[in-house]
Amino acid sequence: MAHDPHSVVNDAGLHAMGEVHEHPSWKQYKWVALILTLVTVVEVWVYYTPFRQSPLFAPVLLLMSAFKFAVVVAFYMHLKYDHKLFRALFVGPLLIAMSTLTALLFLFSKFSKHG
């Protein structure tokens, strides 16, 4: 088989870079942006309501923030479409950091009833 020497990307380059995938369409980006906007609106609403006095205030905001972080990383940084090794290298340390922060919050009574 003859290869075009003027080809921008050859087969070896594709395999060396990882899997070839299609990027999300403009429609998908639009929906992701809309979802992120709605979650941000809910976060601001929660902050300015009496829910702020609840012991669930910080965990709810942290969960919404984590959701937005995951969506941004998955779609805008294309982690959803990358090789599984890259996902593991990103998600593994992230889980360790999140569990460490959660343990510290419990340790310093941010999640306890006695706060």
Contacts in CASP RR format, 6 or more apart in sequence:
PFRMAT RR
TARGET T0000
AUTHOR 0000-0000-0000
METHOD contacts of the structure
MODEL  1
MAHDPHSVVNDAGLHAMGEVHEHPSWKQYKWVALILTLVTVVEVWVYYTP
FRQSPLFAPVLLLMSAFKFAVVVAFYMHLKYDHKLFRALFVGPLLIAMST
LTALLFLFSKFSKHG
3 10 0 8 1.000
3 11 0 8 1.000
14 20 0 8 1.000
18 82 0 8 1.000
18 83 0 8 1.000
19 81 0 8 1.000
19 82 0 8 1.000
19 83 0 8 1.000
21 81 0 8 1.000
22 81 0 8 1.000
23 78 0 8 1.000
23 81 0 8 1.000
24 32 0 8 1.000
24 75 0 8 1.000
28 75 0 8 1.000
29 75 0 8 1.000
32 71 0 8 1.000
32 75 0 8 1.000
32 76 0 8 1.000
35 71 0 8 1.000
36 68 0 8 1.000
36 71 0 8 1.000
36 72 0 8 1.000
39 64 0 8 1.000
39 67 0 8 1.000
39 68 0 8 1.000
40 68 0 8 1.000
42 64 0 8 1.000
43 61 0 8 1.000
43 64 0 8 1.000
43 65 0 8 1.000
46 52 0 8 1.000
46 57 0 8 1.000
46 60 0 8 1.000
46 61 0 8 1.000
46 64 0 8 1.000
47 61 0 8 1.000
51 57 0 8 1.000
51 60 0 8 1.000
55 111 0 8 1.000
55 113 0 8 1.000
55 115 0 8 1.000
58 105 0 8 1.000
58 110 0 8 1.000
58 111 0 8 1.000
59 111 0 8 1.000
66 98 0 8 1.000
73 79 0 8 1.000
73 90 0 8 1.000
74 80 0 8 1.000
79 86 0 8 1.000
79 87 0 8 1.000
79 90 0 8 1.000
102 111 0 8 1.000
105 111 0 8 1.000
106 112 0 8 1.000
109 115 0 8 1.000
END
